[in-house]
Amino acid sequence: MLLKEYRICMPLTVDEYKIGQLYMISKHSHEQSDRGEGVEVVQNEPFEDPHHGNGQFTEKRVYLNSKLPSWARAVVPKILYVTEKAWNYYPYTITEYTCSFLPKFSIHIETKYEDNKGSNDSIFDNEAKDLEREVCFIDIACDEIPERYYKESEDPKHFKSEKTGRGQLREGWRDSHQPIMCSYKSVTVKFEVWGLQTRVEQFVHKVVRDILLIGHRQAFAWVDEWYDMTMDEVREFERATQEATNKKIGVFPPAISISSIPLLPSSVRSAPSSAPSTPLSTDAPEFLSVPKDRPRKKSAPETLTLPDPEKKAILNLPGIHSSDKPCRPKSE
């Protein structure tokens, strides 16, 4: 298990980002989706939790096989999707990622938003704060992103908002900019497979960091598109974009049989605890198991001939006649 806490500051308020986050996630998912690849929205509905109150529950399938590194594609099925379940009680959210092909893999993310520059060291007042973790600050203006994702129009160093006048952020902007808020994310990655655990957990955290950096840059760069929206308007945008995204991905017959399990009514479902969920199955996936039909060694005899019991009885010998040598295989 590898735990890291990410802190991403934004030149926005927490109330403003509530709209910007929903807009960014919908538009980003649509842009990153293509035929057979991307984010499919399975469920998106209001949800009420006895502790956190009213919120929104979403379930998505993230198809990403072609985006995996070559070493990972060698051990996963060609059709691979990760299930994302999120409980949004803004300014607090819980997000979990699991994969049916990898029962020992999971990502658990707790997020809290505050109007400060990332100075709250005790924001997660649960068991996670006592665990050893690395705190990573992400600077949307100065941190480098993978070259293939770079767009000058989405670069906070060059972008300036017409509606808010904010932008063209320079190094050290977090110390003086107003308004400013911070997205605190406690991210736990688990991949309990011997020989692959460290490599996979480190790789997943690198991917998570890149996604957080790109997404928050886009949320600010698109501020003029969502700044005047109401919650009803952004929810309608979210619905229409999700419908278009699902069509963009398309429907493809799966390579395996997947049976659907009816979901319980929202009134009897509960949100996950703050700790990462434990997979129901601990068996290793078939593609990581030792093959059952292993080839025989060349030195082993292909057949084994036993002596004829009738012949043995007639000769009245304790063993096999010297002319019959059935148990010694021919040397190859």
Secondary structure, DSSP 4 states (H G I P E B T S, - for coil): -EEEEEEEEESS-HHHHHHHHHHHHHHHHHHH-BTTBEEEEEEEEEEEETTTEEEEEEEEEEE-GGGS-HHHHTTS-SS-EEEEEEEEETTEEEEEEEETTEEEEEEEEEEEEESSSS--TT---SGGGGS--EEEEE-TTTS---GGG--GGG-TTT-B-TTT--B---TTGGGT-SS-EEEEEEEEEEE--TTTHHHHHHHHHHHHHHHHHHHHHHHHHTHHHHTT--HHHHHHHHHHHHHHHHHHH-----SS-----PPPPTTT-----SSPPPPS--SPPGGGSPPSSPPPPTTS-S--PPPPHHHHHHHT-SS--TT--TTSPPP-
